[in-house]
């Protein structure tokens, strides 16, 4: 290769890389970041940390996964509590694919906001021995925010995480922001495709309407339940139950990371005079039938071991009250929210 061709080649390669990076930045900035639906768990967690900075004395927090988000209406709970002369604002602070391991970094924030009662909605998915379920070996990016914001002393939390997870949590703010910027590429296609489809369908306003609803209910609203507008047929639920039955959730009597994380959260809350109530959330009977006797026994024993009152609603509702195997529909949500209200009211009035 001639010397006089090397510089043009290097210049061409550098220019190509520069154009690619610029195009990537433009797509991320104007297509992904401009759409509030981008990475909603991250947005919700940011708002949640700001929420914790407020004083919530006498309030009730409800934590949990999508079981809680879609299964409990804080407004219904609050209204019925008032009728029972048990006052207090109720907030649904659930997040999707949640687990105690994901939430343990928030306990100091929760304590600082001084709620009267913390209700934790749980189920078998939270304690299965296979912690790779729902990709939980890769710590969710939103769950790292509490550690970054307060620079929490991570040594206190080491028993709850793998080495891989600890490495993620120990990122600097720059590393975290850079990794998020690179990982945003997975949202480019979705955002571009959605806008193209709406443009050719003449329904450009649907994106704005959907985005606004998503913002209000998921990212910034801790009162109304979030739910998808779908209902699986009973045939589809039965088929899903057969698939689940081939690889059911197994809970042993041993402590795993999620169990230890829950014990830590419960212990710190009680040390700071915050009452804790645990609810074994309703799941579809089609799914419940696939849980073996040993796992059910081990979960009960563990919840007894927490030392706080817990209530078992696993088999409370038939399949018609669910949109799928484990998420309540509107009828189930309203009825169950009333039961949750009764539990909280009794605890406030009678201390039980």
ZIDA-V793199 format. One record per residue. N is the residue number from 0. SS is DSSP state (A for helix, B for strand, O for the rest). PSI is psi in whole degrees, -180 to 180 (none if undefined). BURIAL is b if it has 16 or more other ideal C-beta (glycine too) atoms within 10 Angstrom, else e. Layout:
n = {N/N}
ss = {SS/SS}
psi = {PSI/PSI}
burial = {BURIAL/BURIAL}
This chain:
n = {0/1/2/3/4/5/6/7/8/9/10/11/12/13/14/15/16/17/18/19/20/21/22/23/24/25/26/27/28/29/30/31/32/33/34/35/36/37/38/39/40/41/42/43/44/45/46/47/48/49/50/51/52/53/54/55/56/57/58/59/60/61/62/63/64/65/66/67/68/69/70/71/72/73/74/75/76/77/78/79/80/81/82/83/84/85/86/87/88/89/90/91/92/93/94/95/96/97/98/99/100/101/102/103/104/105/106/107/108/109/110/111/112/113/114/115/116/117/118/119/120/121/122/123/124/125/126/127/128/129/130/131/132/133/134/135/136/137/138/139/140/141/142/143/144/145/146/147/148/149/150/151/152/153/154/155/156/157/158/159/160/161/162/163/164/165/166/167/168/169/170/171/172/173/174/175/176/177/178/179/180/181/182/183/184/185/186/187/188/189/190/191/192/193/194/195/196/197/198/199/200/201/202/203/204/205/206/207/208/209/210/211/212/213/214/215/216/217/218/219/220/221/222/223/224/225/226/227/228/229/230/231/232/233/234/235/236/237/238/239/240/241/242/243/244/245/246/247/248/249/250/251/252/253/254/255/256/257/258/259/260/261/262/263/264/265/266/267/268/269/270/271/272/273/274/275/276/277/278/279/280/281/282/283/284/285/286/287/288/289/290/291/292/293/294/295/296/297/298/299/300/301/302/303/304/305/306/307/308/309/310/311/312/313/314/315/316/317/318/319/320/321/322/323/324/325/326/327/328/329/330/331/332/333/334/335/336/337/338/339/340/341/342/343/344/345/346/347/348/349/350/351}
ss = {O/O/A/A/A/A/A/A/A/A/A/A/A/A/A/A/A/A/A/A/A/A/A/A/A/A/A/A/A/A/A/A/O/O/O/O/O/O/O/A/A/A/A/A/A/A/A/A/A/A/A/A/O/O/O/O/O/O/O/B/B/B/B/O/O/A/A/A/A/A/A/O/O/A/A/A/A/A/A/A/A/A/A/O/O/O/O/O/O/B/B/B/O/O/O/O/O/O/O/A/A/A/A/A/A/A/A/A/A/A/A/A/A/O/O/O/B/B/B/B/B/B/O/A/A/A/O/O/O/O/O/O/A/A/A/O/O/O/O/O/A/A/A/A/A/A/A/A/A/A/O/O/O/A/A/A/A/A/A/A/O/O/A/A/A/A/A/A/A/O/O/O/A/A/A/A/A/A/A/A/A/A/A/A/A/A/A/A/A/A/A/A/A/A/A/A/A/A/A/A/A/O/O/O/A/A/A/A/A/A/A/A/A/A/A/A/A/A/A/O/O/O/O/O/O/O/O/O/O/O/O/O/O/A/A/A/A/A/A/A/A/A/A/A/A/A/O/O/O/O/O/O/O/O/O/O/A/A/A/A/A/A/A/A/A/A/A/A/A/A/A/O/O/O/B/B/B/B/B/B/O/O/O/O/A/A/A/A/O/O/O/O/A/A/A/A/A/A/A/A/A/A/A/A/A/O/O/O/O/B/B/B/O/O/O/O/O/O/A/A/A/B/O/O/O/O/O/B/O/A/A/A/A/A/A/A/A/A/A/A/A/A/A/A/A/A/A/A/A/A/O/O}
psi = {132/146/-32/-4/-16/-48/-46/-38/-46/-41/-41/-44/-45/-41/-41/-44/-42/-43/-42/-44/-39/-43/-41/-45/-43/-45/-43/-46/-44/-17/-41/-58/-28/-14/111/-13/-10/127/59/-33/-36/-46/-42/-41/-40/-46/-34/-40/-36/-38/-42/-24/-13/160/123/36/132/2/166/125/137/118/157/-172/-157/-22/-43/-46/-41/-10/-8/126/109/-32/-42/-44/-48/-43/-44/-36/-42/-38/-28/10/33/90/153/139/140/135/131/108/26/155/151/146/36/162/156/-37/-36/-26/-12/-29/-13/-10/-37/-34/-44/-46/-41/-28/-10/49/158/-41/140/120/129/115/126/169/-172/-34/-27/-18/10/145/-23/92/1/-6/134/32/35/-3/-22/109/127/140/-32/-29/-12/-21/-43/-36/-42/-41/-41/-1/52/141/99/-23/-30/-23/0/-38/-18/-5/153/168/-38/-42/-40/-38/-40/-43/-32/6/149/166/-39/-46/-42/-48/-40/-45/-38/-41/-43/-41/-13/-13/-27/-14/-6/-51/-45/-45/-44/-46/-42/-42/-38/-46/-42/-31/-47/-22/-6/22/50/-26/-16/-35/-47/-41/-45/-42/-45/-44/-43/-42/-51/-45/-35/-49/-34/-7/120/27/-56/147/147/139/148/149/58/159/118/149/160/-33/-41/-39/-43/-40/-41/-36/-36/-42/-45/-39/-22/-20/64/164/130/126/120/179/-7/152/133/-174/-41/-37/-45/-38/-41/-44/-39/-46/-47/-44/-45/-39/-46/-36/-25/25/33/121/144/135/135/138/123/106/153/140/158/136/-29/-33/-42/-36/-22/-7/125/161/-39/-43/-40/-41/-44/-36/-44/-45/-41/-44/-34/-38/-23/-25/8/157/136/153/135/108/19/-47/30/-31/146/174/-30/-15/7/149/-22/-140/-20/10/125/146/-171/-44/-44/-40/-45/-46/-44/-35/-35/-37/-41/-40/-41/-42/-49/-44/-44/-38/-39/-42/-44/-10/28/none}
burial = {e/e/e/e/e/e/e/e/e/e/e/e/e/e/e/e/e/e/e/e/e/e/e/e/e/e/b/b/e/e/b/b/e/e/b/b/b/b/b/b/b/b/b/b/b/e/b/b/b/e/b/b/e/e/e/b/e/e/b/b/b/b/b/b/b/b/b/b/b/b/b/b/b/b/e/b/b/b/e/b/b/e/e/e/e/b/e/b/b/b/b/b/b/b/b/b/e/b/b/b/b/b/b/b/b/b/b/b/b/b/b/e/b/e/b/b/b/b/b/b/b/b/b/b/b/b/b/b/e/e/b/e/b/e/e/b/e/e/b/b/b/b/b/b/b/b/b/b/e/e/e/b/e/e/e/e/b/e/e/b/b/e/e/e/b/e/e/b/b/e/b/e/e/e/e/b/e/e/e/e/e/e/e/b/e/e/b/e/e/e/b/e/e/b/e/e/e/b/e/e/e/e/e/e/e/e/b/e/e/e/b/e/e/b/b/e/b/b/b/b/b/b/e/e/b/b/b/e/e/e/e/b/e/e/e/e/b/e/e/b/b/e/e/b/e/e/e/e/b/e/b/e/e/e/e/b/b/b/b/b/b/b/b/b/b/b/e/b/b/e/e/e/e/b/b/b/b/b/b/b/b/b/b/b/b/b/b/b/e/b/b/e/e/e/b/b/e/b/b/e/e/b/b/e/e/b/e/b/b/b/b/e/b/b/e/b/b/e/b/e/b/b/b/b/b/b/b/b/b/e/e/b/b/e/e/b/b/e/b/b/b/b/b/b/b/e/b/b/e/e/e/e}
